Amino acid sequence: MKIIALNVLSEQSNYAVVHMPGREFPGSVIQGDSLSILCAEAKAISSRLKELTCADEELLALAQEHQEKLLGRLLHYQSVLAEHHAPLPYSKAAESGDLVVFIEEGDSNAL
């Protein structure tokens, strides 16, 4: 673990804004439990689109990309907590298999 000084622009609960050294723009801090909720919501939207057999390829690609980005952040968060022997702030860990896939990697006609 490394301790550094950050410029904290807002400490508002669940809406913290910090400016990391070396970054041009400030970032928004998302608490781990909130990130888990956002990821679960993205998965639920994707699952519902799959159930409805949605044929809008752009919408399906967008839903998958959105879920991939959130899931990737959540998996990274979990990995960092594990490295530091810190508990998760939610009960069920996310897994890469949680991604609802519409487009297989390298297959632009998978929909």
ChimeraX attribute file (.defattr): number of C-alpha atoms within 10 A of each C-alpha:
attribute: neighborCount
match mode: 1-to-1
recipient: residues
	/A:1	5
	/A:2	3
	/A:3	5
	/A:4	7
	/A:5	8
	/A:6	11
	/A:7	11
	/A:8	13
	/A:9	13
	/A:10	12
	/A:11	11
	/A:12	8
	/A:13	9
	/A:14	11
	/A:15	12
	/A:16	15
	/A:17	17
	/A:18	17
	/A:19	16
	/A:20	15
	/A:21	12
	/A:22	6
	/A:23	8
	/A:24	8
	/A:25	10
	/A:26	15
	/A:27	14
	/A:28	14
	/A:29	15
	/A:30	15
	/A:31	14
	/A:32	17
	/A:33	14
	/A:34	13
	/A:35	17
	/A:36	23
	/A:37	13
	/A:38	17
	/A:39	24
	/A:40	17
	/A:41	13
	/A:42	23
	/A:43	22
	/A:44	14
	/A:45	16
	/A:46	25
	/A:47	16
	/A:48	13
	/A:49	18
	/A:50	15
	/A:51	9
	/A:52	9
	/A:53	10
	/A:54	13
	/A:55	11
	/A:56	10
	/A:57	14
	/A:58	10
	/A:59	13
	/A:60	21
	/A:61	17
	/A:62	13
	/A:63	20
	/A:64	20
	/A:65	17
	/A:66	16
	/A:67	25
	/A:68	20
	/A:69	12
	/A:70	20
	/A:71	25
	/A:72	17
	/A:73	16
	/A:74	22
	/A:75	16
	/A:76	12
	/A:77	17
	/A:78	20
	/A:79	13
	/A:80	12
	/A:81	14
	/A:82	12
	/A:83	10
	/A:84	10
	/A:85	9
	/A:86	11
	/A:87	10
	/A:88	14
	/A:89	13
	/A:90	12
	/A:91	8
	/A:92	8
	/A:93	11
	/A:94	17
	/A:95	12
	/A:96	11
	/A:97	8
	/A:98	13
	/A:99	20
	/A:100	21
	/A:101	20
	/A:102	21
	/A:103	16
	/A:104	10
	/A:105	8
	/A:106	7
	/A:107	9
	/A:108	10
	/A:109	9
	/A:110	11
	/A:111	15
